[in-house]
Amino acid sequence: MSKPKIMLVTSDATLAKIAQAELGKAVTLTTLSSGEKALEVLTGDDQYMAVLSGLNLSGMDGLKFLAEVRREHPRLMRLLITADTNFKTAANAVNMGHISRLLPRPCPPKALKGAIKDAVRKYRKGQAENEAMKDTLFGTVRMLVDILELVQPDAVMRSKRIRRRAQRVCTALKAMPAQLMDMVVLLSNIGCVALPAELLEQMESGKRPSREDMQIFYTHPTIAAALLENVPRMDKVAEIIRHQNTPASQDPPLGARILKACIDMDRMELTGASPEKAVEFMASKPEIYDTRVVDVLKRHMEASKKIECHGLTVAELEPGMVMQRDMVTSKGAILLHKGETLSEASHLRLQAFKDLLKVVEPVCIEPPAPVEKR
């Protein structure tokens, strides 16, 4: 395990020297005198676990600095070291910066070491709980989407088709964590459960619905957002999904811009347009489609032409694999579209009914995506 990264922000050179001597072997210590500079460093490096600040800094004072740290980096442990024993100072430190420890100055070396050790322990515990919560939430989302797929497959089919494409764009633009983008895509059509099944079938067939039917269809993002807003910590996901049809000129979130381009490209392909024609059309509409997103889609499209088919038998397929070409039966029925990810539910169906379905083999899948560096 690497040494924990700690930041000390103080204008006191003596304190900085003592802290380096006492903590240097146990932690990686960064010492700065400016609150503004410290915030800049924290923004560019997410590996810090705790911030220890003095009260008098060059520029903003320690209380304001810790309040900014709390707002911008709420998971960091925040400690204040000060010679001021005034109750008002302590109260402000707690109320403004939500500090985890108030240390006296001068601070005994043992107390300083103990406070930093305790801060690192609390940070790691909080991170572990946060990761467990995220994994639980994401696992629940996947289970709900798989159940929905069994009941009303047309409601999630598009989400599964665009999943890999959206992930590639998200990674290229560093829009958000991959897991969050995956959640956005999986839930982007969850509002379709409130729409008539016949309308969803019509949309998936590539046929052009009437204006009235399109108006009904375009209500699904609002329905989805209203459902998700009731779930704690899903406000960002709900906001992106709500704006998935908002043109770029109206400044929607970047995640919504990615979603719109991927959904519309998929819809154009369903109606018979080639990927090249779809990208060309979107490039001609910068007021609707974010040019950064379209550029990534174009690069990915050109790169995908050079990838040879990786063929497998149905027995060799595993959940999570992405179709490089449509998976079809011997009668020409499409079971999984190009770009669609094989879910647990679909995998179980394929394995249970492979003799009945008569899937054309080999099934072409995309090579595994590169592992995201953390």
Disulfide bonds with the S-S distance in Angstrom:
Cys309-Cys364 1.80
